[in-house]
Amino acid sequence: MATPYKSAGDNDASASLCGWEFQVGAAICLFLDNIREATSIKVEGKKQDIEIFTDEKTYLAQAKSVQQMHDQSHWKEQLQRSIVSLSKYDDKQYELIYVSNLSDPLNIGDKSFTLGTDTEFNILSDESQKLIRGFADHKDFPKTVFRVKNHPFLWKRTWVVYYSPK
């Protein structure tokens, strides 16, 4: 008896599962970072992957992961899509965050990314700053501060890049 479809194809959903686990883990970590002021959280919100609300501002985050930490094959597309999406909300009411579990999230060997550090945007190499600004919808993004923060969860190193307008 013939099946009603041509081929089952690739049924391996492990990449999708890894992405969802990573996104939920990143949301939990970001929520815990802001637990004192957070009023609510959404995963897969209307604007971004992660949305954390406070009385004064909203944290918007894009969370992108890879299954193998050193797999840099899609870093550029992930970063570009995230920065383009986040740069639409370059406003004082938002803090914008890019979360990645790549060991080198910008794939240019910036030594600013080390385990357990918080790094402001202005400390990143000129090349890193130029790369981030080059992906944004408008070239004055970010107007003030990016911060790179490491969250070691889900068995992989996770970088969190913050943008907070002053």
N, CA and C atoms as an extended XYZ file, in Angstrom:
498
Properties=species:S:1:pos:R:3:atomname:S:1:resname:S:1:resid:I:1 pbc="F F F"
N         0.836       -1.173        0.000 N   MET     1
C         0.000        0.000        0.000 CA  MET     1
C         0.889        1.248        0.000 C   MET     1
N         0.608        2.176       -0.867 N   ALA     2
C         1.406        3.392       -0.988 CA  ALA     2
C         1.057        4.380        0.124 C   ALA     2
N         2.078        5.124        0.544 N   THR     3
C         1.833        6.147        1.564 CA  THR     3
C         1.264        7.397        0.888 C   THR     3
N         0.501        8.198        1.626 N   PRO     4
C        -0.112        9.394        1.033 CA  PRO     4
C         0.883       10.537        0.801 C   PRO     4
N         2.105       10.346        1.147 N   TYR     5
C         3.131       11.357        0.931 CA  TYR     5
C         4.331       10.711        0.287 C   TYR     5
N         5.162       11.510       -0.352 N   LYS     6
C         6.272       10.967       -1.126 CA  LYS     6
C         7.400       10.420       -0.261 C   LYS     6
N         7.798       11.168        0.758 N   SER     7
C         8.928       10.741        1.567 CA  SER     7
C         8.818       11.346        2.952 C   SER     7
N         9.232       10.593        3.920 N   ALA     8
C         9.249       11.118        5.284 CA  ALA     8
C        10.348       12.155        5.426 C   ALA     8
N        11.371       12.064        4.600 N   GLY     9
C        12.465       13.040        4.651 CA  GLY     9
C        13.244       12.939        5.940 C   GLY     9
N        13.873       14.021        6.300 N   ASP    10
C        14.685       14.072        7.508 CA  ASP    10
C        13.789       14.374        8.702 C   ASP    10
N        13.666       13.406        9.579 N   ASN    11
C        12.816       13.569       10.763 CA  ASN    11
C        13.584       14.051       11.979 C   ASN    11
N        14.854       14.349       11.838 N   ASP    12
C        15.681       14.768       12.967 CA  ASP    12
C        15.310       16.186       13.384 C   ASP    12
N        14.650       16.302       14.509 N   ALA    13
C        14.223       17.608       15.023 CA  ALA    13
C        15.146       18.098       16.130 C   ALA    13
N        16.314       17.479       16.272 N   SER    14
C        17.193       17.844       17.382 CA  SER    14
C        17.667       19.292       17.305 C   SER    14
N        17.875       19.835       16.107 N   ALA    15
C        18.293       21.236       15.992 CA  ALA    15
C        17.186       22.165       16.479 C   ALA    15
N        15.943       21.867       16.110 N   SER    16
C        14.813       22.672       16.577 CA  SER    16
C        14.666       22.579       18.087 C   SER    16
N        14.781       21.372       18.609 N   LEU    17
C        14.672       21.172       20.052 CA  LEU    17
C        15.780       21.926       20.784 C   LEU    17
N        16.987       21.853       20.264 N   CYS    18
C        18.110       22.579       20.864 CA  CYS    18
C        17.819       24.078       20.874 C   CYS    18
N        17.287       24.601       19.775 N   GLY    19
C        16.959       26.019       19.693 CA  GLY    19
C        15.900       26.434       20.696 C   GLY    19
N        14.863       25.622       20.835 N   TRP    20
C        13.806       25.934       21.803 CA  TRP    20
C        14.337       25.862       23.233 C   TRP    20
N        15.110       24.828       23.535 N   GLU    21
C        15.694       24.712       24.878 CA  GLU    21
C        16.579       25.913       25.180 C   GLU    21
N        17.369       26.291       24.197 N   PHE    22
C        18.262       27.434       24.372 CA  PHE    22
C        17.469       28.711       24.611 C   PHE    22
N        16.430       28.921       23.825 N   GLN    23
C        15.609       30.120       23.948 CA  GLN    23
C        14.952       30.188       25.332 C   GLN    23
N        14.400       29.091       25.794 N   VAL    24
C        13.774       29.063       27.122 CA  VAL    24
C        14.824       29.267       28.208 C   VAL    24
N        15.980       28.614       28.070 N   GLY    25
C        17.058       28.799       29.042 CA  GLY    25
C        17.542       30.239       29.087 C   GLY    25
N        17.688       30.862       27.917 N   ALA    26
C        18.106       32.265       27.859 CA  ALA    26
C        17.055       33.157       28.514 C   ALA    26
N        15.784       32.875       28.269 N   ALA    27
C        14.705       33.660       28.875 CA  ALA    27
C        14.746       33.562       30.398 C   ALA    27
N        14.949       32.367       30.909 N   ILE    28
C        15.024       32.179       32.360 CA  ILE    28
C        16.204       32.952       32.937 C   ILE    28
N        17.369       32.839       32.303 N   CYS    29
C        18.555       33.554       32.790 CA  CYS    29
C        18.366       35.064       32.748 C   CYS    29
N        17.831       35.583       31.661 N   LEU    30
C        17.602       37.024       31.553 CA  LEU    30
C        16.559       37.491       32.568 C   LEU    30
N        15.546       36.673       32.781 N   PHE    31
C        14.529       37.008       33.780 CA  PHE    31
C        15.158       37.053       35.175 C   PHE    31
N        15.984       36.065       35.484 N   LEU    32
C        16.647       36.044       36.790 CA  LEU    32
C        17.598       37.232       36.955 C   LEU    32
N        18.253       37.642       35.881 N   ASP    33
C        19.112       38.826       35.929 CA  ASP    33
C        18.322       40.072       36.316 C   ASP    33
N        17.050       40.080       35.980 N   ASN    34
C        16.200       41.257       36.194 CA  ASN    34
C        15.036       40.973       37.143 C   ASN    34
N        15.200       39.996       38.004 N   ILE    35
C        14.108       39.502       38.842 CA  ILE    35
C        13.502       40.581       39.740 C   ILE    35
N        14.309       41.517       40.214 N   ARG    36
C        13.791       42.533       41.135 CA  ARG    36
C        12.824       43.509       40.461 C   ARG    36
N        13.048       43.783       39.186 N   GLU    37
C        12.199       44.764       38.516 CA  GLU    37
C        11.230       44.156       37.505 C   GLU    37
N        11.427       42.900       37.135 N   ALA    38
C        10.580       42.273       36.116 CA  ALA    38
C         9.150       42.087       36.622 C   ALA    38
N         8.204       42.394       35.746 N   THR    39
C         6.792       42.190       36.076 CA  THR    39
C         6.200       41.017       35.302 C   THR    39
N         6.736       40.738       34.109 N   SER    40
C         6.278       39.587       33.325 CA  SER    40
C         7.303       39.259       32.252 C   SER    40
N         7.116       38.086       31.655 N   ILE    41
C         8.034       37.610       30.614 CA  ILE    41
C         7.222       36.890       29.541 C   ILE    41
N         7.663       37.009       28.298 N   LYS    42
C         7.070       36.270       27.181 CA  LYS    42
C         8.200       35.634       26.389 C   LYS    42
N         8.026       34.384       26.032 N   VAL    43
C         8.927       33.709       25.108 CA  VAL    43
C         8.149       33.581       23.805 C   VAL    43
N         8.787       33.935       22.687 N   GLU    44
C         8.105       34.060       21.388 CA  GLU    44
C         7.022       35.133       21.495 C   GLU    44
N         7.441       36.309       21.917 N   GLY    45
C         6.519       37.426       22.052 CA  GLY    45
C         6.178       38.037       20.703 C   GLY    45
N         5.410       39.114       20.724 N   LYS    46
C         4.989       39.777       19.490 CA  LYS    46
C         6.150       40.455       18.775 C   LYS    46
N         7.137       40.947       19.539 N   LYS    47
C         8.231       41.698       18.936 CA  LYS    47
C         9.512       40.882       18.778 C   LYS    47
N         9.856       40.051       19.756 N   GLN    48
C        11.137       39.337       19.736 CA  GLN    48
C        10.996       37.953       20.349 C   GLN    48
N        12.086       37.193       20.285 N   ASP    49
C        12.103       35.842       20.863 CA  ASP    49
C        11.781       35.867       22.349 C   ASP    49
N        12.372       36.839       23.052 N   ILE    50
C        12.186       36.963       24.499 CA  ILE    50
C        11.825       38.412       24.802 C   ILE    50
N        10.804       38.604       25.630 N   GLU    51
C        10.398       39.937       26.052 CA  GLU    51
C        10.205       39.917       27.563 C   GLU    51
N        10.944       40.769       28.255 N   ILE    52
C        10.827       40.884       29.704 CA  ILE    52
C        10.365       42.299       30.008 C   ILE    52
N         9.288       42.404       30.763 N   PHE    53
C         8.665       43.693       31.032 CA  PHE    53
C         8.936       44.150       32.459 C   PHE    53
N         9.209       45.437       32.608 N   THR    54
C         9.324       46.077       33.911 CA  THR    54
C         8.426       47.310       33.867 C   THR    54
N         8.343       48.011       34.974 N   ASP    55
C         7.534       49.235       34.988 CA  ASP    55
C         8.162       50.335       34.147 C   ASP    55
N         9.488       50.310       33.986 N   GLU    56
C        10.176       51.398       33.302 CA  GLU    56
C        10.627       51.096       31.878 C   GLU    56
N        10.914       49.829       31.575 N   LYS    57
C        11.377       49.497       30.230 CA  LYS    57
C        11.086       48.046       29.912 C   LYS    57
N        11.336       47.702       28.663 N   THR    58
C        11.154       46.332       28.191 CA  THR    58
C        12.475       45.821       27.651 C   THR    58
N        12.841       44.606       28.036 N   TYR    59
C        14.025       43.940       27.505 CA  TYR    59
C        13.567       43.081       26.330 C   TYR    59
N        14.145       43.315       25.170 N   LEU    60
C        13.837       42.525       23.978 CA  LEU    60
C        15.084       41.743       23.598 C   LEU    60
N        14.926       40.436       23.377 N   ALA    61
C        16.096       39.608       23.079 CA  ALA    61
C        15.838       38.693       21.900 C   ALA    61
N        16.887       38.505       21.112 N   GLN    62
C        16.944       37.481       20.080 CA  GLN    62
C        17.877       36.399       20.609 C   GLN    62
N        17.438       35.145       20.576 N   ALA    63
C        18.238       34.029       21.069 CA  ALA    63
C        18.522       33.081       19.912 C   ALA    63
N        19.786       32.917       19.568 N   LYS    64
C        20.196       32.050       18.463 CA  LYS    64
C        21.259       31.070       18.961 C   LYS    64
N        21.067       29.805       18.644 N   SER    65
C        21.994       28.792       19.144 CA  SER    65
C        22.457       27.851       18.037 C   SER    65
N        23.503       27.127       18.357 N   VAL    66
C        23.990       26.036       17.519 CA  VAL    66
C        24.098       24.803       18.405 C   VAL    66
N        24.004       23.620       17.800 N   GLN    67
C        24.130       22.392       18.571 CA  GLN    67
C        25.580       22.136       18.964 C   GLN    67
N        26.499       22.448       18.083 N   GLN    68
C        27.923       22.270       18.350 CA  GLN    68
C        28.547       23.645       18.537 C   GLN    68
N        29.098       23.909       19.715 N   MET    69
C        29.544       25.252       20.069 CA  MET    69
C        30.519       25.850       19.061 C   MET    69
N        31.322       25.059       18.417 N   HIS    70
C        32.321       25.589       17.484 CA  HIS    70
C        31.829       25.593       16.035 C   HIS    70
N        30.550       25.298       15.816 N   ASP    71
C        29.975       25.332       14.474 CA  ASP    71
C        29.658       26.778       14.114 C   ASP    71
N        30.556       27.418       13.384 N   GLN    72
C        30.395       28.825       13.022 CA  GLN    72
C        29.741       28.985       11.647 C   GLN    72
N        29.150       27.915       11.097 N   SER    73
C        28.680       27.953        9.716 CA  SER    73
C        27.516       28.916        9.478 C   SER    73
N        26.728       29.213       10.496 N   HIS    74
C        25.571       30.087       10.297 CA  HIS    74
C        25.622       31.332       11.174 C   HIS    74
N        26.779       31.629       11.739 N   TRP    75
C        26.887       32.747       12.675 CA  TRP    75
C        26.453       34.069       12.052 C   TRP    75
N        26.861       34.290       10.798 N   LYS    76
C        26.605       35.590       10.168 CA  LYS    76
C        25.113       35.814        9.948 C   LYS    76
N        24.408       34.808        9.433 N   GLU    77
C        22.975       34.942        9.212 CA  GLU    77
C        22.242       35.152       10.533 C   GLU    77
N        22.649       34.382       11.569 N   GLN    78
C        22.004       34.509       12.871 CA  GLN    78
C        22.204       35.903       13.453 C   GLN    78
N        23.426       36.386       13.425 N   LEU    79
C        23.727       37.709       13.968 CA  LEU    79
C        23.016       38.793       13.158 C   LEU    79
N        23.089       38.700       11.847 N   GLN    80
C        22.487       39.723       10.996 CA  GLN    80
C        20.977       39.805       11.198 C   GLN    80
N        20.295       38.666       11.158 N   ARG    81
C        18.842       38.663       11.372 CA  ARG    81
C        18.483       39.231       12.747 C   ARG    81
N        19.273       38.891       13.733 N   SER    82
C        19.010       39.361       15.097 CA  SER    82
C        19.205       40.861       15.220 C   SER    82
N        20.320       41.379       14.700 N   ILE    83
C        20.598       42.812       14.812 CA  ILE    83
C        19.583       43.620       13.999 C   ILE    83
N        19.238       43.153       12.806 N   VAL    84
C        18.225       43.850       11.997 CA  VAL    84
C        16.912       43.903       12.771 C   VAL    84
N        16.516       42.795       13.345 N   SER    85
C        15.267       42.744       14.098 CA  SER    85
C        15.316       43.645       15.330 C   SER    85
N        16.396       43.557       16.092 N   LEU    86
C        16.510       44.360       17.310 CA  LEU    86
C        16.631       45.851       17.016 C   LEU    86
N        17.309       46.204       15.936 N   SER    87
C        17.548       47.627       15.650 CA  SER    87
C        16.262       48.381       15.313 C   SER    87
N        15.188       47.669       15.055 N   LYS    88
C        13.892       48.317       14.823 CA  LYS    88
C        13.348       48.947       16.094 C   LYS    88
N        13.884       48.534       17.233 N   TYR    89
C        13.398       49.007       18.526 CA  TYR    89
C        14.455       49.828       19.254 C   TYR    89
N        15.251       50.571       18.525 N   ASP    90
C        16.304       51.401       19.095 CA  ASP    90
C        15.660       52.627       19.739 C   ASP    90
N        15.184       52.446       20.947 N   ASP    91
C        14.422       53.472       21.637 CA  ASP    91
C        14.735       53.354       23.132 C   ASP    91
N        14.633       54.435       23.862 N   LYS    92
C        14.979       54.437       25.280 CA  LYS    92
C        14.108       53.513       26.124 C   LYS    92
N        12.945       53.144       25.633 N   GLN    93
C        12.077       52.276       26.437 CA  GLN    93
C        12.481       50.798       26.349 C   GLN    93
N        13.451       50.478       25.490 N   TYR    94
C        13.873       49.095       25.308 CA  TYR    94
C        15.346       48.905       25.643 C   TYR    94
N        15.660       47.724       26.188 N   GLU    95
C        17.041       47.267       26.260 CA  GLU    95
C        17.112       46.072       25.322 C   GLU    95
N        18.022       46.128       24.369 N   LEU    96
C        18.091       45.130       23.299 CA  LEU    96
C        19.229       44.158       23.557 C   LEU    96
N        18.958       42.867       23.354 N   ILE    97
C        19.895       41.824       23.746 CA  ILE    97
C        20.013       40.788       22.632 C   ILE    97
N        21.252       40.450       22.282 N   TYR    98
C        21.507       39.335       21.366 CA  TYR    98
C        22.134       38.214       22.179 C   TYR    98
N        21.538       37.029       22.150 N   VAL    99
C        22.017       35.892       22.924 CA  VAL    99
C        22.479       34.807       21.956 C   VAL    99
N        23.690       34.313       22.158 N   SER   100
C        24.242       33.255       21.314 CA  SER   100
C        25.085       32.328       22.177 C   SER   100
N        25.131       31.060       21.805 N   ASN   101
C        25.993       30.140       22.539 CA  ASN   101
C        27.279       29.815       21.781 C   ASN   101
N        27.583       30.579       20.752 N   LEU   102
C        28.847       30.388       20.040 CA  LEU   102
C        30.022       30.845       20.888 C   LEU   102
N        31.139       30.163       20.788 N   SER   103
C        32.316       30.570       21.552 CA  SER   103
C        32.871       31.901       21.052 C   SER   103
N        32.655       32.216       19.784 N   ASP   104
C        33.060       33.499       19.212 CA  ASP   104
C        31.854       34.035       18.437 C   ASP   104
N        30.935       34.739       19.124 N   PRO   105
C        29.668       35.100       18.496 CA  PRO   105
C        29.780       36.004       17.279 C   PRO   105
N        30.893       36.711       17.122 N   LEU   106
C        31.074       37.572       15.949 CA  LEU   106
C        32.030       36.953       14.932 C   LEU   106
N        32.601       35.807       15.272 N   ASN   107
C        33.473       35.037       14.380 CA  ASN   107
C        34.672       35.834       13.866 C   ASN   107
N        35.200       36.724       14.698 N   ILE   108
C        36.370       37.502       14.273 CA  ILE   108
C        37.492       37.466       15.301 C   ILE   108
N        37.379       36.578       16.282 N   GLY   109
C        38.452       36.408       17.243 CA  GLY   109
C        38.622       37.557       18.218 C   GLY   109
N        37.552       38.292       18.498 N   ASP   110
C        37.623       39.394       19.458 CA  ASP   110
C        37.898       38.807       20.838 C   ASP   110
N        39.006       39.186       21.442 N   LYS   111
C        39.423       38.650       22.740 CA  LYS   111
C        38.574       39.191       23.889 C   LYS   111
N        37.635       40.102       23.605 N   SER   112
C        36.740       40.626       24.634 CA  SER   112
C        35.788       39.550       25.138 C   SER   112
N        35.530       38.531       24.318 N   PHE   113
C        34.603       37.482       24.690 CA  PHE   113
C        35.339       36.394       25.449 C   PHE   113
N        35.305       36.473       26.769 N   THR   114
C        35.883       35.427       27.602 CA  THR   114
C        34.847       34.985       28.621 C   THR   114
N        34.977       33.765       29.071 N   LEU   115
C        34.008       33.164       29.977 CA  LEU   115
C        33.834       33.989       31.249 C   LEU   115
N        32.590       34.299       31.576 N   GLY   116
C        32.265       34.950       32.831 CA  GLY   116
C        32.489       36.447       32.897 C   GLY   116
N        32.587       37.129       31.761 N   THR   117
C        32.838       38.571       31.791 CA  THR   117
C        31.640       39.358       31.291 C   THR   117
N        31.584       40.598       31.719 N   ASP   118
C        30.666       41.592       31.185 CA  ASP   118
C        31.517       42.575       30.404 C   ASP   118
N        31.225       42.787       29.139 N   THR   119
C        32.028       43.678       28.306 CA  THR   119
C        31.137       44.706       27.642 C   THR   119
N        31.437       45.967       27.860 N   GLU   120
C        30.660       47.022       27.224 CA  GLU   120
C        31.023       47.121       25.747 C   GLU   120
N        30.086       47.623       24.960 N   PHE   121
C        30.259       47.741       23.522 CA  PHE   121
C        31.535       48.510       23.167 C   PHE   121
N        31.800       49.602       23.886 N   ASN   122
C        32.959       50.431       23.550 CA  ASN   122
C        34.293       49.758       23.845 C   ASN   122
N        34.285       48.627       24.540 N   ILE   123
C        35.514       47.879       24.799 CA  ILE   123
C        35.775       46.851       23.697 C   ILE   123
N        34.741       46.516       22.937 N   LEU   124
C        34.915       45.584       21.826 CA  LEU   124
C        35.876       46.183       20.806 C   LEU   124
N        36.490       45.329       20.038 N   SER   125
C        37.404       45.814       19.003 CA  SER   125
C        36.645       46.674       17.997 C   SER   125
N        37.379       47.551       17.311 N   ASP   126
C        36.757       48.380       16.267 CA  ASP   126
C        36.078       47.504       15.226 C   ASP   126
N        36.708       46.381       14.912 N   GLU   127
C        36.147       45.456       13.918 CA  GLU   127
C        34.801       44.887       14.391 C   GLU   127
N        34.700       44.527       15.668 N   SER   128
C        33.443       44.009       16.223 CA  SER   128
C        32.356       45.073       16.197 C   SER   128
N        32.712       46.289       16.614 N   GLN   129
C        31.739       47.381       16.611 CA  GLN   129
C        31.246       47.669       15.193 C   GLN   129
N        32.160       47.695       14.250 N   LYS   130
C        31.806       47.963       12.853 CA  LYS   130
C        30.888       46.866       12.311 C   LYS   130
N        31.181       45.613       12.639 N   LEU   131
C        30.362       44.487       12.187 CA  LEU   131
C        28.928       44.621       12.705 C   LEU   131
N        28.770       44.892       13.989 N   ILE   132
C        27.440       45.022       14.584 CA  ILE   132
C        26.691       46.185       13.959 C   ILE   132
N        27.342       47.321       13.841 N   ARG   133
C        26.685       48.495       13.245 CA  ARG   133
C        26.332       48.251       11.778 C   ARG   133
N        27.144       47.481       11.082 N   GLY   134
C        26.906       47.206        9.670 CA  GLY   134
C        25.649       46.403        9.415 C   GLY   134
N        25.204       45.626       10.375 N   PHE   135
C        23.998       44.816       10.222 CA  PHE   135
C        22.721       45.560       10.592 C   PHE   135
N        22.839       46.661       11.299 N   ALA   136
C        21.661       47.378       11.794 CA  ALA   136
C        20.924       48.082       10.664 C   ALA   136
N        19.629       48.303       10.869 N   ASP   137
C        18.808       49.015        9.892 CA  ASP   137
C        19.240       50.462        9.726 C   ASP   137
N        19.789       51.052       10.761 N   HIS   138
C        20.281       52.426       10.678 CA  HIS   138
C        21.695       52.456       11.257 C   HIS   138
N        22.537       53.237       10.658 N   LYS   139
C        23.976       53.156       10.919 CA  LYS   139
C        24.425       53.813       12.220 C   LYS   139
N        23.534       54.546       12.923 N   ASP   140
C        23.938       55.086       14.220 CA  ASP   140
C        23.593       54.128       15.362 C   ASP   140
N        23.173       52.934       15.023 N   PHE   141
C        22.905       51.896       16.015 CA  PHE   141
C        24.218       51.249       16.403 C   PHE   141
N        24.517       51.028       17.636 N   PRO   142
C        23.799       51.500       18.809 CA  PRO   142
C        24.220       52.922       19.165 C   PRO   142
N        23.296       53.670       19.716 N   LYS   143
C        23.603       55.047       20.069 CA  LYS   143
C        24.476       55.124       21.316 C   LYS   143
N        24.329       54.177       22.210 N   THR   144
C        25.112       54.225       23.439 CA  THR   144
C        25.797       52.907       23.736 C   THR   144
N        25.268       52.121       24.636 N   VAL   145
C        26.028       51.010       25.224 CA  VAL   145
C        25.536       49.635       24.764 C   VAL   145
N        26.446       48.810       24.319 N   PHE   146
C        26.251       47.369       24.195 CA  PHE   146
C        27.040       46.746       25.336 C   PHE   146
N        26.567       45.634       25.812 N   ARG   147
C        27.305       44.909       26.831 CA  ARG   147
C        27.290       43.439       26.437 C   ARG   147
N        28.402       42.784       26.558 N   VAL   148
C        28.505       41.358       26.256 CA  VAL   148
C        28.621       40.622       27.577 C   VAL   148
N        27.708       39.679       27.801 N   LYS   149
C        27.679       38.942       29.054 CA  LYS   149
C        27.598       37.456       28.768 C   LYS   149
N        28.277       36.671       29.559 N   ASN   150
C        28.309       35.221       29.378 CA  ASN   150
C        27.394       34.536       30.378 C   ASN   150
N        26.484       33.676       29.883 N   HIS   151
C        25.636       32.825       30.725 CA  HIS   151
C        25.982       31.374       30.415 C   HIS   151
N        26.707       30.697       31.268 N   PRO   152
C        27.016       29.279       30.990 CA  PRO   152
C        25.859       28.368       31.393 C   PRO   152
N        24.943       28.111       30.480 N   PHE   153
C        23.858       27.175       30.749 CA  PHE   153
C        23.647       26.290       29.537 C   PHE   153
N        22.868       25.280       29.714 N   LEU   154
C        22.584       24.289       28.675 CA  LEU   154
C        23.863       23.693       28.101 C   LEU   154
N        24.796       23.390       28.976 N   TRP   155
C        26.049       22.722       28.660 CA  TRP   155
C        26.919       23.451       27.652 C   TRP   155
N        26.558       24.627       27.246 N   LYS   156
C        27.343       25.383       26.272 CA  LYS   156
C        27.570       26.795       26.788 C   LYS   156
N        28.600       27.442       26.334 N   ARG   157
C        28.865       28.835       26.675 CA  ARG   157
C        27.878       29.720       25.924 C   ARG   157
N        27.322       30.704       26.608 N   THR   158
C        26.308       31.570       26.010 CA  THR   158
C        26.716       33.013       26.162 C   THR   158
N        26.719       33.735       25.054 N   TRP   159
C        27.036       35.158       25.077 CA  TRP   159
C        25.758       35.956       25.000 C   TRP   159
N        25.685       36.995       25.798 N   VAL   160
C        24.529       37.896       25.778 CA  VAL   160
C        25.067       39.276       25.462 C   VAL   160
N        24.591       39.868       24.374 N   VAL   161
C        25.017       41.199       23.966 CA  VAL   161
C        23.878       42.156       24.271 C   VAL   161
N        24.118       43.091       25.162 N   TYR   162
C        23.104       44.040       25.590 CA  TYR   162
C        23.280       45.378       24.898 C   TYR   162
N        22.183       46.018       24.591 N   TYR   163
C        22.186       47.399       24.129 CA  TYR   163
C        21.185       48.147       24.987 C   TYR   163
N        21.615       49.178       25.653 N   SER   164
C        20.736       49.930       26.526 CA  SER   164
C        20.881       51.417       26.247 C   SER   164
N        19.890       52.032       25.605 N   PRO   165
C        19.974       53.477       25.356 CA  PRO   165
C        19.975       54.238       26.673 C   PRO   165
N        20.739       55.279       26.745 N   LYS   166
C        20.793       56.097       27.961 CA  LYS   166
C        19.899       57.279       27.814 C   LYS   166
